[in-house]
Amino acid sequence: MNKSIGIIGSIVMWSIIITWNAYIFWGENWMDYKAYCVVTSPQNNEKLKVMHYILLCFDVLITAADILLTFINKKQLIE
């Protein structure tokens, strides 16, 4: 059961990542000159900004959950 949940979760996450990146970079002119390792262009600037805000929210929530789990684990160790 746990193995299948992990496999399904991995497939879902990979699908979301591939779909999101295809959405952001669809229609991008790959022959434009850009700075080294910079993928931002006027065509995808707003999409990348939204993606960064979404990821920032996830990072904050995950950090808060990690802190909460640390407190719960410490409390369980004391009892």
C-alpha positions as CSV (number, residue, x, y, z in Angstrom):
1,M,0.0,0.0,0.0
2,N,2.7,2.5,1.0
3,K,4.8,1.7,-2.0
4,S,1.9,2.3,-4.4
5,I,1.1,5.6,-2.7
6,G,4.7,6.7,-3.1
7,I,4.7,5.7,-6.8
8,I,1.4,7.5,-7.5
9,G,2.6,10.6,-5.6
10,S,5.9,10.6,-7.6
11,I,4.0,10.3,-10.9
12,V,1.6,13.1,-10.0
13,M,4.4,15.4,-8.9
14,W,6.4,14.8,-12.1
15,S,3.3,15.4,-14.2
16,I,2.6,18.7,-12.4
17,I,6.3,19.8,-12.8
18,I,6.4,18.9,-16.5
19,T,3.0,20.5,-17.3
20,W,3.8,23.7,-15.4
21,N,7.2,24.1,-17.1
22,A,5.6,23.4,-20.5
23,Y,3.0,26.1,-19.8
24,I,5.6,28.6,-18.7
25,F,8.0,28.1,-21.7
26,W,5.5,27.3,-24.4
27,G,6.0,29.7,-27.3
28,E,9.4,30.8,-26.1
29,N,11.9,31.9,-28.8
30,W,14.9,29.7,-28.0
31,M,17.1,31.6,-30.5
32,D,17.0,34.9,-28.5
33,Y,20.3,35.9,-26.9
34,K,20.0,35.7,-23.1
35,A,22.3,36.1,-20.2
36,Y,24.0,32.9,-19.0
37,C,21.6,30.7,-17.0
38,V,18.7,33.2,-17.2
39,V,15.5,31.9,-18.7
40,T,13.4,35.0,-18.0
41,S,12.1,36.8,-21.0
42,P,9.2,39.3,-21.6
43,Q,7.0,36.4,-22.8
44,N,7.4,34.3,-19.5
45,N,8.2,37.0,-17.0
46,E,4.7,37.1,-15.3
47,K,4.3,33.3,-15.3
48,L,7.7,32.9,-13.6
49,K,6.8,35.5,-11.0
50,V,3.6,33.7,-10.2
51,M,5.5,30.4,-9.9
52,H,8.0,32.0,-7.5
53,Y,5.2,33.3,-5.3
54,I,3.5,29.9,-5.2
55,L,6.8,28.2,-4.3
56,L,7.4,30.8,-1.6
57,C,4.0,30.0,-0.1
58,F,4.8,26.3,-0.1
59,D,8.2,26.9,1.4
60,V,6.8,29.0,4.3
61,L,4.1,26.3,4.9
62,I,6.6,23.5,4.9
63,T,8.9,25.4,7.2
64,A,6.1,26.0,9.6
65,A,5.1,22.4,9.5
66,D,8.7,21.3,10.2
67,I,8.8,23.6,13.2
68,L,5.5,22.2,14.5
69,L,6.7,18.6,14.0
70,T,9.9,19.4,15.9
71,F,7.9,20.6,18.9
72,I,5.6,17.6,18.7
73,N,8.6,15.2,18.6
74,K,10.4,16.9,21.5
75,K,7.2,16.8,23.5
76,Q,6.7,13.1,22.8
77,L,10.4,12.4,23.8
78,I,9.9,14.1,27.2
79,E,6.7,12.1,28.0
